[in-house]
Amino acid sequence: MGTTVEGKSDKTSEASLQDDLDLLKEDMAALRKDLQSVFGSLKGLAATRASEGVAKGKEMADDAGEHLEAAKEDLQARIRENPMTAVGLAFGAGVLIALLGRK
């Protein structure tokens, strides 16, 4: 008589374990889908931020180019206004660099 009770108990335990295993598999599948969704969202966010960064970098490079061009034009205008001063400054800078290079 004890064998019958143990047999039913074993089958009940086995069925309970199988149910738990099935629930665990379902939970793992749901978790996998959630993680895929999260990683997809992160990928989209990273791509958006990267494109914004590239656009900002291009804008900053354009601004820097404009500033350099303005500085170049200003320097050329000053040289045209005072050519002898420009030659004297260039000569002095050359002498200074030569002296620093000798040491």
PyMOL commands that set and color helices and strands:
alter all, ss='L'
color gray80, all
select helices_A, chain A and resi 2-81+83-102
alter helices_A, ss='H'
color red, helices_A
deselect
rebuild
show_as cartoon
